[in-house]
Amino acid sequence: MLDHLSVQVADVDATAAFYTGLGAVVSKDILTAEGFRRLVLSFKGGGKLQFFQVAGERPSPDARWMEHVALHLSDLHGHIERLKTKGTVFTRELSLSPSGNPLAIVLDPDGRQVELLQAGG
């Protein structure tokens, strides 16, 4: 199940206005420890969009971690083992997220980061 899509934006306020006009609700608007403004928008029925803005500029390529797709998987460990057998590139091995949930990050065939999270329940 899709958890969220995360992208970089030039203007978080303009982005918030656009998506809230389409029915999204601001569920988080914080400044991260790295100094990025992080906006999370939630939609009725599920799904989230996450946006990052670096003060006054577009983030450098070193900040590519901000742009990713996040998926909840019912068998995270099994998927990780299958991906390793197929030679998938891991940019973050299985570890705990800042909130304490198991996660790993892999690259899809186009080099896009995909955050794999353990589904609850």
Buried (B, 14 or more C-beta within 10 A) or exposed (E): EEBBBBEBBEEBEEBBEEBEEEEBEEEEBEEEEEEBBBBBBBBEEEBBBBBBBBEEEEBEEEBBBBBBBBBBBEEBEEBBEEBEEEEBEBBBEBEEEEEEEBBBBBBEEEEEBBBBBBEEE
